[in-house]
Each structure stands twice: as C-alpha cells, then as structure tokens.
C-alpha cells in the first residue's frame, strides 16, 4: 500500500505527517508540485509480460501523460531480486541528487521509495503497484529500491540524458532510513 511520511529535515525519527490514503498523499505532494496518481490497467498484465504488452495495458494513461507533458520516450524497466547488478543499481541513486527534467515513474508491479527534500522537509513516498509519481525537474531527492529490488516501472523521458543524476554532495540521504518493503 502506498505511503507518505513527511519529516523535518533534521529529525528522521518522528514524522510530521503520515498517510496511506491515496487522495491525502496526492494532496500533500501537490503542495510541492509533485504529481501522484493511481492508474488501473485496461487488461491484465501477466508476470513476464513484454514491455509492449505492459505499455498497451496502460495506453490511455500513457498517451494522456505524453500529450500533457511532451515526453518523447517511454520505456519499461524491470528489476528482480536475483539481478546480478542489483547492489550497484541500488547504490546509483541512494544519494541526494536532482535531474534536469521531470522524473516520472509508474509502478506496474513491486515497489520503491522516493524521498524528496523540499523546503526543509523530507517527503518519503513509498510507491507500489498502480502508483505514478512525477517529481519536477530540479527537485532534490533520492531513490531506494531496497536490498532485494523487485519492480516493473514505466519511465517517461523528454531528453536522452534527462535521467542523469546531478548529485548535491550532502549526507542527508544517509541520515534517513533505507527502504525495507513490508512482507506481502
């Protein structure tokens, strides 16, 4: 289940706000310019589905988002717990960084933790199946897929190098808990 917790940037212990309600999550994130939506597939997506089959199941929402935001590339990424590169892949975006275009991800399956650092607060957003998050360009954040990553996500890009992380060099990400998905 999706979750949002908001912390003071200096106190990772006690959240100022916590909710698992999708509408409340969308409202709180909307205050900082982040889009949070829930999508439903138009047809079942079976485990092992091809990227084309995955995108076809969400075609209406994909086409709407591409038209609204001008994305040029849409792809599907799949990371499994047995991926031999999972440690390096996880480490890649664990430190605070930003991108020069919006970071938009839709979770077809599995989960991941986006943590945003905005105006003295830290917004910890656990995204799960059917969640879309759109983080505006320039927003400082980090992403944790957990020690045993397991997700399928649709990614949206405007420019080929839009996914490149520009790291801030701060240690804030290390002061907040790493992602530990709840057992299903």
Secondary structure, 3 states (H helix, E strand, C coil): CCEEEEEECCECCCCCEEECCHHHHHHHHHCCCCEEEECCCCCCCCCCCCHHHHHHHCHHHHHHHHHHHCCCEEEEEEECCCCCCHHHHHHHCCCCEECCCCEEEEEEEEEEEEEEEECCEEEEEEEECCEEEEECCCCEEEEECCCCCCEEEEEEECCCCCCCCEECCCCHHHHCCCCCCCCC
